[in-house]
Amino acid sequence: MNTNKLIATIVLVILGFSTSVILFLYQTERLDMETAQTLALYFFGAFILFGAVYLYFDLKNLSKK
């Protein structure tokens, strides 16, 4: 596995778990509801966008082979 693919996979895993961390912080009352919702939307949006770009370039590279 090359370095770029490894870094992209690690970023996707971190973005995937970020919503769980935000939920944990909200349940332990370290974040208020509005902040938790905003952060969750931003991180989920980043996860979807990064995942879509990752899949696009990964499938593009597969078609070259």
C-alpha positions as CSV (number, residue, x, y, z in Angstrom):
1,M,0.0,0.0,0.0
2,N,1.5,3.3,-1.0
3,T,1.8,6.2,1.5
4,N,-0.9,8.4,-0.1
5,K,-3.5,5.6,0.1
6,L,-2.5,4.9,3.7
7,I,-2.9,8.5,4.7
8,A,-6.2,8.8,2.9
9,T,-7.5,5.7,4.7
10,I,-6.4,7.0,8.1
11,V,-8.1,10.4,7.4
12,L,-11.4,8.6,6.4
13,V,-11.2,6.5,9.6
14,I,-10.7,9.6,11.8
15,L,-13.5,11.5,10.1
16,G,-15.7,8.4,10.5
17,F,-15.1,8.3,14.3
18,S,-15.4,12.1,14.7
19,T,-19.2,12.0,15.0
20,S,-18.9,9.3,17.7
21,V,-16.5,11.5,19.6
22,I,-18.8,14.5,19.3
23,L,-21.7,12.5,20.5
24,F,-19.7,11.3,23.5
25,L,-18.7,14.9,24.3
26,Y,-22.3,16.0,24.1
27,Q,-23.5,13.2,26.4
28,T,-20.9,14.1,29.0
29,E,-22.1,17.7,28.8
30,R,-18.8,19.1,27.5
31,L,-20.6,20.5,24.4
32,D,-24.0,22.1,24.1
33,M,-26.5,20.9,21.6
34,E,-26.0,23.6,19.0
35,T,-22.2,23.2,18.9
36,A,-22.5,19.4,18.8
37,Q,-24.9,19.5,15.9
38,T,-22.8,22.0,14.0
39,L,-19.6,20.1,14.5
40,A,-21.3,16.8,13.6
41,L,-22.6,18.3,10.3
42,Y,-19.2,19.7,9.4
43,F,-17.4,16.5,10.1
44,F,-20.0,14.3,8.4
45,G,-19.9,16.6,5.4
46,A,-16.1,16.4,5.3
47,F,-16.4,12.6,5.6
48,I,-18.8,12.4,2.6
49,L,-16.8,14.8,0.5
50,F,-13.4,13.3,1.2
51,G,-14.8,9.8,0.7
52,A,-16.4,10.7,-2.7
53,V,-13.1,12.3,-3.9
54,Y,-11.1,9.3,-2.6
55,L,-13.4,6.8,-4.4
56,Y,-13.4,8.9,-7.6
57,F,-9.6,8.9,-7.9
58,D,-9.3,5.3,-6.7
59,L,-11.8,4.1,-9.4
60,K,-10.1,6.3,-12.0
61,N,-6.8,4.7,-11.2
62,L,-8.4,1.2,-11.5
63,S,-9.6,2.0,-15.0
64,K,-6.1,2.9,-16.1
65,K,-4.7,-0.6,-15.1
